[in-house]
Amino acid sequence: MTTLCPPDHPALLPLTGALQQMLAAIQPVADHQQLPLTAAFDRVLAEDCRAQLATPPFDTAAMDGYALRASDCASPLTIVGRVLAGDANALAVGPGGAVRIMTGAAVPPELDLVVMQEQAEVEGDQLRVPADGRSGDHIRRAGSEVAVGEVLASVGTRIGPRHIALLASQGIASVRVYRRPRVAVLSTGNELVTVGEPLQSGQIYDSNRPMMLALLQRLDVEVIDLGRIADDPEALSQALADAASRADAIISSGGVSVGEADFVRPLLAQLGQVNFWKLAIKPGKPFAFGRIGQAWFFGLPGNPVSAMVTFDQLAAQGLRRLAGEQPQPPQLLPAMAGGSFKKQPGRLDLQRVNATIDEGRLTLTANGPQGSAQLTSLTRADGLVHLQQDRGAVGPGEPVMFEPFSPLLR
């Protein structure tokens, strides 16, 4: 049997320092793909997309009304035609003339004002408009929104529906994106049983691996499910080596603390490198980050709340970086403590809370017991309160910061 070295005891690393180290170490996958725009939803751009056309491509009416010369406003005008959206701009309009025009239609080049139809008086082909119309009113000038060559979506952007709409409006039919990183997933623990199998005495169902697989569906990755691995150094060593040969990243849960059966972190040191281990956060202290071969390694704690929180706060950010996406800092909102929060100085405490609006202020209350094995507290919470590392207990009415659950956790 493999002999493992005893665990060391490094100083606890703050969450911000861990994120900085991790994001500085990880580089996006090198491979790119050219995809049709319609197939690029939720992929990450590997190069800037630049405008091929000015937007709008010509002067257009911003609303339904009448196009005319601003210098003619004070005199009665003669309506000489109509311009609809999509009509060719071939209508010539002499002095004292005007045209009926629809939103999005091209404004004849000699006209410089659109008067909305509610302000116009029409009798037959005669038109009267307010005398104070100004040149340029209610006209979207060519190139006023986007100039040719302007960056529409920059490298590192995850392509959403709004980006697809903008790129399609420019006639961009395909985009270059990063290859999806391959992520291997495994859970460890002799006590764990796969959902659907019968439980024996002393066993529990494995919730971490289904959770990780679900979370990864919301990221731009390909998943390799390695299943559950027993707390055996030989089996774990083989599984980790296999994962490193097939994947760009490995995510495991359990085995990263200091128990007698916690083999994952020592094996990481033997097979590759440990960049950092043990963080000044609660829950999630025994999170490990390192590398085995060419695969980045994210070692989540075994307790399910700790695993979910550290995935969201750390592993997901590393995987976004690996996929080429720009880092996404957490959304922190100022709030007020609606009750007391127990805490000891020394670690950033991320407690599960419920949020309400009380007299116009965001108010947070503790979501029951904060044990790192209590999944129900996550499903009943609205997000996390950030109680800073150097802070002690918090009393009612004191200022705090609230992080709503990220889209990954909803």
GUVEXGU-527572 format. One record per residue: x, y, z of N, C-alpha, C in turn; residue in one letter. Coordinates in steps of 0.001 Angstrom, whole numbers, padded with zeros to 6 digits, always signed. Example, Ala and Ser with C-alpha at 12.3 -4.5 7.8 and 13.67 -1.06 7.14 Angstrom:
+013190-005690+007800+012300-004500+007800+013200-003300+007800A +012850-002250+007080+013670-001060+007140+012900+000030+007870S 
***
This chain:
+000847-001201+000000+000000+000000+000000+000875+001241+000000M +000421+002296-000714+001167+003543-000765+001235+004192+000612T +002422+004658+001003+002589+005368+002266+002486+006854+002001T +001576+007498+002682+001337+008919+002484+001984+009732+003584L +002541+010876+003206+003172+011741+004193+002102+012381+005064C +002401+012698+006323+001413+013333+007187+001091+014722+006680P -000137+015186+006906-000522+016512+006414+000247+017618+007098P +000572+018660+006329+001204+019816+006949+000123+020786+007401D +000540+021899+007956-000419+022832+008537-000102+024254+008066H -000428+024571+006819-000153+025914+006317-001080+026943+006942P -000652+028211+006871-001511+029290+007339-002742+029369+006450A -003860+029791+007049-005095+029899+006284-004993+031063+005297L -005396+030791+004058-005316+031776+002986-006662+032463+002828L -006712+033807+002801-007999+034495+002594-008602+034145+001240P -009916+034227+001141-010606+033893-000095-010125+034760-001251L -009954+036064-001022-009516+036945-002111-008131+036560-002608T -007235+036195-001683-005896+035766-002085-005930+034465-002857G -006794+033536-002437-006924+032263-003150-007424+032497-004574A -008429+033363-004734-008949+033664-006067-007881+034299-006948L -007125+035230-006401-006079+035891-007174-005034+034885-007638Q -004596+034003-006739-003602+032986-007112-004144+032057-008185Q -005370+031603-008009-005965+030643-008928-006137+031252-010317M -006693+032460-010394-006939+033078-011691-005653+033488-012382L -004600+033784-011606-003306+034106-012200-002642+032856-012775A -002890+031699-012161-002249+030463-012616-002929+029876-013842A -004258+029933-013898-005010+029267-014965-005047+030137-016217I -004763+029523-017343-004903+030173-018640-005991+029459-019440Q -006682+030163-020333-007728+029517-021133-007166+028392-021994P -008000+027416-022306-007594+026337-023199-007123+026948-024516V -006148+026305-025141-005522+026891-026332-006341+026680-027597A -007189+025666-027633-007890+025311-028866-009109+026211-029096D -009319+026579-030367-010459+027400-030762-011298+026649-031796H -012559+027091-031945-013464+026541-032938-014197+027679-033626Q -014455+027527-034931-015295+028467-035657-016684+027862-035752Q -017671+028538-035164-019026+027994-035107-020017+028925-035787L -021061+028355-036392-022155+029210-036862-022744+029987-035682P -023181+031197-035949-023715+032025-034871-024847+031327-034141L -025692+030616-034859-026831+029948-034233-026411+028799-033334T -025170+028314-033454-024675+027226-032612-023761+027724-031496A -023591+029054-031390-022605+029616-030469-023201+030096-029151A -024496+029855-028928-025103+030291-027668-024377+029667-026476F -024050+030480-025484-023413+030076-024232-021955+029667-024404D -021385+029892-025581-019957+029656-025762-019194+030946-025490R -017865+030841-025345-017038+031981-024968-016208+032425-026171V -016284+033701-026491-015575+034240-027651-014065+034167-027464L -013376+033705-028522-011915+033624-028501-011277+034792-029239A -012076+035644-029854-011566+036851-030495-012669+037903-030494E -012250+039159-030605-013229+040246-030648-014092+040138-031901D -015364+040462-031755-016269+040601-032906-016447+042088-033185C -016124+042493-034413-016180+043903-034782-017292+044162-035789R -017796+045369-035744-018899+045744-036622-018445+045762-038074A -019227+045141-038929-018985+045173-040365-019820+046251-041054Q -020855+046711-040370-021767+047713-040917-021954+048837-039899L -022230+050023-040396-022665+051096-039502-024096+050803-039065A -024425+051187-037833-025789+051024-037335-026274+052357-036756T -027434+052843-037260-028148+052338-038437-027339+052589-039710P -027604+051817-040774-026817+051976-042001-027156+053232-042786P -028279+053865-042463-028706+055103-043119-029553+055871-042113F -029811+057134-042392-030684+057929-041514-032079+057310-041518D -032608+057021-040328-033916+056379-040241-034850+057177-039337T -036150+057033-039614-037156+057678-038776-037261+056938-037446A -037258+057684-036350-037350+057084-035024-038794+056843-034607A -039756+057344-035382-041166+057124-035063-042015+057418-036302M -043283+057032-036231-044214+057328-037319-044515+058824-037347D -044537+059393-038552-044837+060821-038653-044620+061337-040057G -043995+062532-040155-043783+063208-041440-042351+063738-041472Y -041675+063460-042588-040309+063948-042784-040355+065201-043653A -039534+066193-043276-039531+067474-043978-038230+068199-043693L -038089+069407-044251-036958+070273-043941-037315+071106-042708R -036403+071205-041769-036667+072018-040579-036926+073472-040963A -036307+073939-042046-036491+075336-042468-037890+075610-043005S -038660+074534-043291-040018+074707-043830-041108+074626-042766D -040742+074487-041500-041749+074247-040456-042817+075339-040383C -042443+076579-040636-043385+077684-040435-044419+077798-041541A -044250+077090-042655-045156+077221-043796-045971+075958-043994S -047155+076081-044619-047869+074855-044996-047026+074057-045987P -047094+072701-045883-046304+071825-046736-047237+070934-047541L -046694+070394-048621-047447+069472-049461-046871+068066-049306T -047734+067113-048971-047297+065721-048833-047171+065138-050232I -045960+064712-050597-045691+064268-051967-045499+062753-052070V -045575+062039-050945-045390+060597-051032-045346+059956-049667G -045035+058664-049667-044988+057879-048434-043762+056962-048477R -043094+056820-047320-041921+055952-047234-042143+054957-046098V -042128+053678-046448-042262+052617-045456-040896+051993-045169L -040778+051322-044024-039547+050598-043716-039288+049570-044807A -038081+049581-045352-037714+048656-046412-037814+049244-047787G -038462+050399-047937-038539+051040-049247-037170+051556-049668D -036877+051466-050966-035645+052051-051485-035727+053571-051369A -034582+054177-051049-034547+055626-050831-034419+056337-052181N -035513+056392-052950-035462+056959-054297-036411+058134-054473A -037027+058592-053380-038029+059649-053473-037355+061015-053361L -037517+061869-054364-036972+063234-054326-038054+064191-053823A -037683+065039-052892-038641+065952-052269-038105+067379-052412V -038841+068225-053114-038417+069606-053298-038768+070480-052107G -038348+071754-052125-038686+072688-051042-040195+072779-050845P -040617+072841-049585-042026+072910-049255-042725+071578-049312G -041992+070502-049564-042582+069173-049631-042304+068366-048368G -043095+067351-048144-042941+066453-046989-043396+065068-047410A -043009+064064-046652-043437+062690-046926-043966+062072-045642V -044994+061257-045820-045455+060407-044715-044391+059333-044523R -043947+059072-043278-042855+058140-043037-043161+057268-041829I -042710+056017-041882-042939+055063-040808-041631+054792-040048M -041776+054347-038816-040612+054040-037980-039690+053045-038692T -038393+053367-038736-037407+052495-039358-037201+052738-040820G -038019+053592-041433-037868+053883-042865-036711+054853-043082A -036116+054757-044285-035002+055642-044633-035523+057050-044895A -034896+058034-044262-035280+059436-044457-034646+059932-045761V -035415+060490-046672-034825+061051-047894-033694+062016-047549P -032593+061980-048303-031381+062711-047890-031541+064213-047757P -032473+064818-048508-032623+066274-048438-033482+066728-047252E -034067+065768-046503-034923+066100-045363-034149+065874-044056L -034438+066710-043060-033629+066644-041826-034450+066670-040543D -035767+066448-040649-036619+066505-039465-037778+065532-039651L -038117+064809-038578-039333+064004-038561-040226+064558-037454V -041448+064902-037803-042434+065365-036835-043385+064213-036549V -043575+063902-035286-044444+062774-034940-045872+063072-035377M -046589+062018-035740-047912+062212-036333-048892+062884-035372Q -048685+062736-034064-049586+063359-033100-049479+064890-033123E -048374+065421-033645-048174+066871-033682-048491+067469-035050Q -048943+066618-035976-049199+067083-037341-050694+067314-037577A -051003+068339-038397-052371+068594-038854-052407+068334-040352E -053265+067413-040776-053311+067005-042183-054718+067239-042721V -054770+067884-043877-056032+068059-044587-055746+067804-046067E -056219+066656-046562-055890+066259-047925-054397+066004-048030G -053728+066721-048951-052284+066575-049080-051537+067730-048433D -052264+068537-047651-051646+069667-046977-051294+069312-045534Q -050143+069820-045113-049599+069470-043790-049173+070732-043063L -049578+070820-041803-049054+071863-040921-048411+071193-039714R -047247+071737-039291-046503+071180-038151-046089+072329-037244V -045722+072047-035987-045243+073117-035100-044041+073827-035709P -043953+075121-035439-042900+075946-036047-041547+075787-035370A -041512+075084-034224-040249+075017-033462-039470+073725-033715D -039777+072992-034783-039040+071763-035075-037560+072037-035332G -036706+071152-034853-035259+071336-034991-034671+070260-035890R -033660+070628-036642-032977+069683-037518-032462+068500-036691S -032757+067298-037148-032291+066084-036467-033292+065469-035522G -034376+066181-035200-035361+065625-034265-035965+064334-034832D -036018+063310-033995-036665+062035-034295-036061+061325-035514H -034767+061574-035731-034024+060864-036774-032831+060161-036138I -032708+058883-036414-031520+058132-035985-030493+058230-037102R -029394+058955-036832-028396+059206-037853-027595+057939-038166R -027173+057817-039414-026359+056676-039836-025100+056594-038965A -024827+055407-038425-023637+055189-037609-023709+055745-036205G -024878+056281-035795-024965+056887-034461-024912+055851-033342S -025286+054602-033628-025215+053553-032606-023894+052796-032681E -023514+052358-033857-022305+051556-034041-021577+052050-035277V -020253+052238-035136-019416+052606-036275-018729+051364-036821A -018426+051362-038112-017711+050230-038712-016388+050033-037988V -016089+048771-037607-014859+048446-036889-014977+048475-035386G -016074+048977-034862-016260+049033-033408-016411+047627-032834E -015846+047397-031635-015962+046097-030981-017389+045918-030461V -018039+044872-030934-019407+044571-030511-019427+043633-029316L -018523+042669-029299-018402+041714-028193-016939+041318-028114A -016339+041464-026942-014901+041266-026797-014567+039835-026419S -013313+039468-026650-012831+038143-026285-013113+037901-024805V -013551+036688-024479-013903+036371-023099-015371+036546-022782G -016154+037041-023747-017591+037222-023539-018316+035905-023727T -019159+035532-022753-020043+034384-022947-021246+034860-023763R -021492+034203-024874-022478+034676-025840-023884+034356-025346I -024662+035403-025099-026052+035252-024705-026980+035679-025822G -028279+035596-025602-029238+035983-026642-029054+037410-027132P -028702+038336-026240-028553+039725-026675-027356+039890-027599R -026261+039102-027350-025105+039168-028240-025448+038577-029606H -026196+037471-029602-026585+036854-030868-027428+037825-031694I -028335+038530-031046-029156+039505-031769-028288+040592-032381A -027346+041126-031626-026492+042210-032124-025627+041725-033283L -025003+040549-033128-024121+040042-034186-024922+039705-035442L -026116+039149-035250-026958+038842-036411-027349+040117-037147A -027603+041200-036406-027976+042461-037054-026857+043006-037915S -025627+042522-037669-024464+042937-038441-024145+041977-039578Q -024942+040927-039703-024687+039942-040746-023538+039009-040432G -023127+038938-039160-022027+038045-038758-022579+036635-038628I -022136+035745-039499-022718+034405-039586-022002+033374-038737A -020746+033637-038349-020003+032673-037540-019045+033414-036633S -018656+032763-035536-017750+033366-034553-016719+032335-034117V -015573+032829-033648-014520+031943-033130-014655+031869-031609R -014745+030649-031083-014947+030433-029647-013888+029477-029119V -013717+029501-027797-012820+028539-027151-013454+027149-027148Y -012590+026144-027277-013068+024778-027055-013580+024635-025636R -014612+023833-025463-015105+023569-024110-014061+022769-023327R -013670+023221-022134-012763+022415-021316-013420+021096-020906P -012611+020055-020819-013079+018756-020336-012829+018680-018829R -013873+018395-018064-013790+018390-016602-014182+017006-016088V -013267+016380-015369-013529+015076-014752-014049+015285-013333A -015063+014520-012960-015741+014671-011673-015713+013345-010932V -015352+013398-009647-015410+012193-008823-015713+012588-007388L -016308+011657-006658-016520+011849-005225-015835+010702-004494S -015421+010973-003260-014699+009975-002475-015413+009735-001155T -015239+008536-000634-015796+008223+000679-016378+006822+000733G -015890+006011+001670-016418+004656+001836-017871+004651+002286N -018289+005732+002900-019648+005797+003438-020688+006134+002381E -020233+006492+001180-021153+006986+000161-021734+005856-000689L -023014+006037-001034-023712+005098-001901-024367+005904-003020V -024275+005399-004253-024896+006059-005388-026412+006014-005253T -027059+007116-005577-028514+007198-005507-029130+006066-006335V -030111+005376-005739-030756+004256-006402-030314+002907-005881G -029173+002880-005184-028696+001638-004598-029149+001564-003137E -029293+000345-002579-029739+000232-001183-028663+000685-000209P -029091+001294+000889-028173+001724+001950-027928+000594+002934L -026691+000501+003374-026328-000401+004463-026078+000431+005717Q -025929-000245+006822-025676+000459+008087-024415+001315+007972S -024515+002577+008397-023374+003486+008385-023168+004206+007061G -024021+003964+006082-023847+004571+004770-024833+005727+004547Q -024462+006620+003628-025331+007727+003228-025274+007847+001708I -026275+008490+001137-026280+008697-000301-025316+009824-000687Y -024681+009641-001816-023753+010623-002357-024548+011767-002993D -024532+012932-002362-025223+014103-002923-024261+015035-003646S -022972+014941-003341-022025+015890-003922-021824+015695-005417N -021690+014457-005850-021436+014242-007275-022645+014653-008121R -023878+014278-007769-025013+014812-008538-025059+016342-008527P -024698+016930-007386-024666+018385-007313-023619+018954-008266M -022415+018383-008270-021359+018886-009146-021729+018719-010613M -022312+017577-010948-022723+017346-012333-023786+018353-012764L -024696+018691-011851-025726+019690-012161-025109+021074-012335A -024201+021451-011436-023556+022755-011532-022775+022894-012831L -022112+021840-013254-021295+021892-014460-022139+022025-015723L -023409+021626-015659-024283+021819-016813-024503+023298-017103Q -024282+024156-016097-024483+025592-016269-023187+026320-016633R -022124+025558-016867-020862+026139-017303-020522+025598-018686L -019592+026263-019352-019243+025907-020731-018167+024821-020729D -018533+023601-020292-017567+022522-020156-018161+021207-020659V -017275+020246-020948-017662+018865-021207-017319+018048-019974E -018222+017183-019536-018078+016490-018259-017685+015028-018477V -016719+014580-017675-016337+013172-017607-016681+012694-016198I -017668+011848-016081-018125+011370-014768-017350+010108-014396D -016479+010224-013381-015674+009092-012929-016319+008337-011784L -017485+008784-011356-018206+008048-010320-017641+008252-008933G -017972+007280-008050-017519+007332-006659-016296+006440-006491R -015283+006970-005799-014034+006241-005560-013906+005998-004068I -013555+004764-003695-013399+004411-002283-012205+005133-001670A -012192+005199-000333-011074+005817+000387-009898+004840+000420D -009298+004655-000729-008168+003738-000872-007094+004452-001690D -005885+004616-001153-004865+005390-001872-004572+004877-003267P -004506+003541-003440-004198+002994-004755-005310+003310-005751E -006564+003109-005334-007691+003376-006230-007787+004864-006557A -007576+005710-005557-007632+007148-005783-006494+007612-006679L -005290+007070-006463-004145+007454-007285-004390+007100-008748S -004936+005902-008981-005224+005481-010345-006308+006353-010973Q -007354+006668-010193-008446+007490-010710-007966+008895-011055A -007124+009482-010195-006632+010830-010452-005702+010861-011658L -004843+009853-011788-003945+009791-012941-004749+009628-014236A -005788+008783-014186-006640+008590-015355-007345+009888-015714D -007862+010582-014702-008555+011846-014947-007615+012878-015565A -006378+012943-015066-005421+013928-015568-005050+013668-017021A -005112+012409-017450-004769+012081-018836-005898+012397-019800S -007094+012607-019298-008267+012782-020159-008890+014170-020074R -008560+014931-019045-009310+016153-018756-008396+017362-018651A -009005+018536-018779-008319+019807-018536-008415+020216-017073D -009396+019660-016362-009591+019976-014947-010225+018782-014258A -009967+018663-012960-010521+017596-012132-011198+018250-010944I -012415+017802-010637-013101+018257-009434-013456+017029-008612I -012989+017027-007366-013332+015942-006452-013988+016532-005221S -014715+015685-004480-015250+016121-003192-014850+015101-002142S -014448+015628-000985-014014+014771+000112-012527+014449+000039G -011990+014029+001186-010605+013581+001226-009563+014668+001259G -009961+015940+001504-008981+017024+001492-008757+017604+002890V -009324+016981+003918-009115+017475+005275-007938+016722+005897S -007973+016502+007211-006813+015909+007896-007162+014601+008586V -008277+013978+008205-008649+012700+008803-007764+011563+008315G -007856+010421+009006-007022+009276+008658-007356+008724+007275E -008574+008960+006789-008957+008456+005474-009001+009565+004430A -008408+010710+004745-008395+011828+003796-007114+011770+002974D -007173+011092+001834-005985+010818+001033-005819+011753-000165F -006847+012495-000522-006808+013221-001789-005739+014297-001787V -005699+015128-000766-004721+016218-000756-003283+015706-000728R -002931+014694+000102-001569+014155+000021-001246+013553-001345P -002222+012886-001969-001992+012323-003297-001764+013420-004331L -002463+014529-004177-002243+015654-005078-000793+016105-005006L -000232+016157-003800+001160+016556-003638+002110+015537-004268A +001756+014238-004185+002613+013205-004757+002553+013174-006272Q +001340+013284-006825+001152+013141-008257+001403+014436-009028L +001261+015561-008365+001402+016840-009052+001896+017916-008116G +001098+018951-007935+001487+020051-007057+000263+020609-006349Q +000479+021103-005138-000548+021786-004363-000233+023277-004398V -001063+024041-005073-000845+025489-005104-001266+026146-003795N -002406+025735-003251-002787+026168-001909-003788+025185-001333F -003874+025222-000014-004778+024327+000718-005109+024988+002041W -006354+024886+002457-006876+025435+003710-007058+026943+003624K -008302+027342+003590-008668+028730+003402-009302+029321+004659L -009196+030621+004766-009791+031335+005903-011245+031657+005586A -012047+030612+005306-013468+030785+005057-014241+029715+005817I -015487+030005+006071-016379+029063+006727-017769+029214+006110K -018312+028130+005537-017751+026783+005413-016777+026702+004234P -015949+025635+004228-015066+025409+003095-013594+025488+003378G -013195+025488+004636-011787+025638+004997-010857+024677+004262K -011158+023360+004119-010171+022449+003532-010163+022368+002015P -010556+023430+001314-010496+023436-000150-009047+023366-000609F -008785+022567-001665-007429+022429-002206-007419+022757-003687A -006357+023430-004131-006173+023764-005544-004761+023412-005956F -004645+022756-007108-003323+022401-007597-003398+021888-009015G -002453+021016-009342-002364+020533-010722-001796+019123-010736R -002349+018290-011611-001815+016960-011883-001583+016891-013379I -000315+016815-013788-000016+016850-015209-000503+018153-015815G -001320+018072-016869-001859+019258-017517-003251+019628-017006Q -003736+018903-016002-005096+019125-015498-005072+019916-014200A -005855+020968-014144-006022+021706-012899-006911+020903-011960W -006628+021010-010665-007343+020208-009671-008035+021117-008670F -009335+020853-008462-010125+021569-007463-010654+020528-006478F -010148+020552-005257-010564+019590-004239-011570+020221-003294G -012843+019837-003427-013893+020385-002579-013981+019599-001279L -014403+020242-000190-014636+019505+001055-015756+018477+000868P -015833+017529+001802-016837+016474+001706-018217+016889+002162G -018305+017789+003143-019621+018217+003596-020340+018962+002473N -021602+018642+002234-022258+019150+001014-022386+020661+000936P -022677+021344+002040-022775+022803+001984-021410+023404+001677V -020372+022881+002318-019013+023356+002049-018646+023116+000592S -019027+021949+000063-018715+021636-001331-019409+022593-002276A -020684+022877-002018-021432+023761-002918-020907+025191-002844M -020630+025676-001645-020154+027052-001484-018781+027233-002129V -017859+026301-001907-016523+026443-002487-016543+026242-003999T -017451+025418-004492-017585+025325-005947-017987+026682-006510F -018986+027294-005909-019502+028563-006419-018480+029681-006278D -017818+029761-005126-016902+030863-004851-015553+030698-005538Q -015116+029452-005765-013753+029212-006226-013694+028389-007516L -014140+027135-007464-013978+026248-008614-014653+026804-009862A -015853+027343-009713-016565+027870-010885-015793+029017-011520A -015165+029851-010690-014369+030952-011241-013166+030425-012001Q -012522+029381-011458-011392+028783-012161-011804+028157-013475G -012955+027500-013493-013429+026870-014730-013840+027921-015760L -014422+029026-015314-014743+030111-016246-013461+030646-016894R -012453+030813-016075-011164+031279-016602-010602+030271-017604R -010685+028985-017295-010196+027934-018182-010954+027944-019502L -012244+028255-019454-013079+028306-020660-012877+029587-021453A -012069+030519-020929-011793+031764-021621-012637+032935-021177G -013528+032712-020215-014445+033767-019786-013764+034717-018816E -014240+035955-018806-013738+036938-017864-014230+036605-016452Q -013399+036835-015415-013845+036580-014032-015111+037367-013707P -015933+036781-012847-017188+037406-012442-017174+037619-010929Q -016872+038828-010468-016876+039069-009027-018269+038877-008459P -018350+038459-007206-019678+038245-006612-020459+039546-006508P -021772+039411-006590-022658+040565-006434-022920+040760-004946Q -022345+041795-004362-022502+042075-002940-023353+043330-002758L -024401+043207-001960-025334+044299-001735-025290+044726-000271L -025285+046027+000002-025323+046476+001396-026655+046107+002035P -026578+045644+003269-027781+045195+003964-027616+045468+005457A -028660+045128+006209-028670+045326+007655-028993+043987+008322M -028306+043696+009399-028590+042476+010154-029942+042608+010841A -030843+041665+010565-032152+041676+011205-032167+040943+012526G -031058+040316+012866-030906+039605+014127-029431+039458+014405G -029088+038589+015344-027686+038375+015687-027079+037276+014825S -025789+037428+014502-025019+036404+013800-023820+036037+014659F -023754+034770+015058-022604+034305+015833-021398+034143+014917K -020225+034558+015412-019017+034445+014612-017788+034683+015471K -016706+033987+015135-015413+034229+015747-014494+034870+014713Q -013666+035836+015101-012718+036409+014139-011755+035339+013623P -011255+035547+012409-010252+034644+011858-010598+034059+010505G -011898+033995+010173-012293+033473+008865-013456+034288+008305R -013496+034402+006985-014669+034956+006322-015800+033955+006494L -016890+034389+007109-018010+033489+007404-019131+033768+006408D -019501+032735+005655-020557+032842+004653-021769+032085+005180L -022638+032801+005868-023794+032158+006492-025018+032278+005591Q -025856+031236+005635-027076+031215+004842-028145+032081+005507R -028784+032927+004684-029723+033897+005242-030964+034016+004373V -032012+034560+004999-033203+035001+004276-033173+036525+004204N -033632+037066+003078-033591+038508+002848-034999+039061+002698A -035241+040188+003344-036512+040893+003198-036234+042383+003045T -037215+043104+002523-037114+044561+002449-037914+045121+003617I -037229+045810+004517-037854+046355+005715-037651+047864+005731D -038752+048613+005517-038707+050074+005473-037665+050557+004467E -037650+049909+003315-036759+050319+002242-035340+049814+002364G -035040+049037+003411-033681+048523+003593-033695+047011+003478R -032634+046482+002877-032467+045043+002762-032050+044499+004124L -032854+043589+004657-032619+043070+006003-032400+041565+005932T -031389+041083+006644-031007+039672+006600-031207+039020+007960L -031743+037805+007914-031880+037010+009143-031295+035632+008898T -030713+035062+009965-030065+033758+009857-031071+032689+009465A -030609+031756+008655-031464+030694+008142-031300+029433+008991N -031488+029546+010265-031398+028384+011144-029967+027943+011382G -029762+026705+011834-028416+026188+012106-027537+026249+010855P -026247+026509+011059-025322+026729+009946-024368+025558+009734Q -024730+024371+010174-023871+023208+009977-023606+022951+008505G -022370+022534+008184-021982+022382+006784-022526+021113+006151S -023293+020321+006897-023941+019140+006324-025434+019351+006107A -025944+020544+006444-027386+020781+006434-027826+021407+005111Q -028151+020554+004161-028546+021014+002833-029865+021777+002839L -030762+021452+003754-032055+022137+003770-031886+023635+003981T -030843+024033+004706-030626+025463+004931-030279+026182+003632S -029703+025477+002672-029415+026086+001378-030678+026262+000554L -031504+025228+000544-032701+025296-000288-033712+026299+000248T -033626+026637+001529-034569+027580+002139-034014+028992+002251R -032788+029205+001789-032141+030507+001923-032249+031305+000635A -032029+032616+000749-032012+033514-000401-030593+033826-000862D -029625+033575-000004-028241+033867-000352-027364+033772+000877G -026201+034426+000804-025192+034347+001855-024885+035742+002388L -024728+035835+003703-024201+037054+004295-022691+036891+004419V -021944+037924+004020-020481+037915+004121-020086+038615+005422H -019629+037841+006380-019128+038389+007650-017610+038341+007589L -017001+039502+007547-015590+039602+007194-014671+038911+008199Q -013482+038580+007712-012550+037721+008434-012186+038262+009816Q -011977+039558+009931-011517+040122+011195-012668+040506+012125D -013881+040152+011742-015056+040585+012484-015513+039501+013452R -016073+039931+014568-016669+038997+015513-018166+038923+015324G -018887+038626+016403-020349+038508+016338-020972+039816+015859A -022110+039692+015174-022810+040850+014621-024162+040976+015309V -024497+042185+015716-025759+042418+016394-026821+042983+015472G -028068+042963+015903-029171+043504+015090-028912+044959+014710P -029226+045299+013466-029078+046664+012979-027707+047002+012439G -026736+046126+012621-025394+046424+012125-025317+046198+010609E -024442+046959+009932-024319+046807+008467-023598+045508+008107P -024074+044858+007079-023465+043630+006562-023556+043666+005035V -022946+042677+004386-023010+042561+002933-023695+041254+002559M -024582+041354+001561-025398+040214+001144-025031+039802-000273F -024844+038497-000479-024623+037939-001810-025803+037050-002176E -026677+037504-003079-027753+036606-003535-027136+035380-004194P -027831+034263-004127-027312+033065-004773-027060+033350-006249F -025907+032912-006733-025546+033094-008132-026458+032242-009011S -026505+032550-010320-027306+031703-011223-026937+030235-011163P -025676+029925-010816-025273+028513-010699-026070+027781-009646L -026374+028470-008546-026991+027794-007389-028508+027873-007388L -029112+028570-008326-030567+028751-008282-031277+027587-008951R 
***
